[in-house]
Amino acid sequence: MVLGARGTTAGTGAVEIARLGGLWRVTRPWHPGLRPHLRSYVGYWEAVPTPYEARLVPTGCATLLISLAEPFTQLRRLGMRDGGSGSIGSLVVGLEDRPAICTHPGGQEAIRVEFTPLGAYRLFGIPMSELTNLAVEIRDVLGPGAGELVERMAATRDWAARFDLLDAALLDRLGLGPDPTAEVDQAWQLLAGSAGTIPIARIAAEVGWSQGYLIRRFTQQIGLTPKASARVLRFRRAVTLLGRGTASLTEISTACGFYDQAHLNREFRAIAGTTPGRMVAARRVEGAVALTRSANSSKTAAAAAR
């Protein structure tokens, strides 16, 4: 643990700062009130500011990124007309089923929070279907107060204070947000628990809804249809198994519910815009796969954030 100008102890535990390649990475134990809704919560800054380009791949989560320094030059969703954001700083990203390319001028400093889909539904307070495959300025989702919060967080160099401010704001919003429908919650748990392999008809039977009604309510609160969610969940499990390096592509295809290795390759190209082999070989920036030489030389894998 490194404590000093950028780290103190406060809140729910000690702030821990560690260098991973070209990134300084900051973590702290999650607040108990947030823990059920989170999948990742990490701060970071570049040890040496370097322009980079990276590919964002679907995670099965919704993302809140608090930018404390330089904004992204652009975030462009592949396969979508008018999918470019232009310059964008702090942002909200809904669930995705296709990749995006982000470019940054260097000097990034941020906090990246990943939420479960239904945690995000409670936090954002809008149908998650309105955010599918989109990156939206934080003020447009959370209101003008979110911009003031970002300014306060950027004004302090103390990471514990930054986490305290963000925790308090998230807890306030979660307390006011809509409760997910019990049947949608159950459907998501069934789908996620099977890593996307359980048939949709069986989920509908389990929750007592017709398939059509399940699809409508699920898509509204999760952001993707059950079928699209299942594809992303199978993809994520395959990525995890690939990262372990202990199974062949044929074994991974079978374990994750793909018809064969060719099916696995097609899904990787559709969802991540790359092949399984290239994805494993690529280095990572925080939450993304590096594409350019500058990104590869300045940052290394941040796999613990995934």
Secondary structure as UniProt FT lines:
FT   TURN            5..6
FT   STRAND          9..10
FT   TURN            11..12
FT   STRAND          13..14
FT   STRAND          16..20
FT   TURN            21..22
FT   STRAND          23..27
FT   TURN            32..34
FT   HELIX           35..37
FT   STRAND          38..46
FT   STRAND          52..56
FT   STRAND          62..67
FT   STRAND          74..77
FT   TURN            78..79
FT   TURN            81..82
FT   STRAND          91..93
FT   STRAND          100..104
FT   STRAND          109..115
FT   HELIX           117..124
FT   HELIX           128..131
FT   TURN            132..133
FT   STRAND          135..137
FT   HELIX           138..142
FT   HELIX           144..155
FT   HELIX           159..176
FT   HELIX           182..193
FT   TURN            194..196
FT   HELIX           200..207
FT   HELIX           211..222
FT   HELIX           226..244
FT   HELIX           249..255
FT   TURN            256..257
FT   HELIX           261..272
FT   HELIX           276..281
FT   STRAND          284..285
FT   TURN            286..287
FT   STRAND          288..290
FT   HELIX           293..298
FT   HELIX           303..305
//
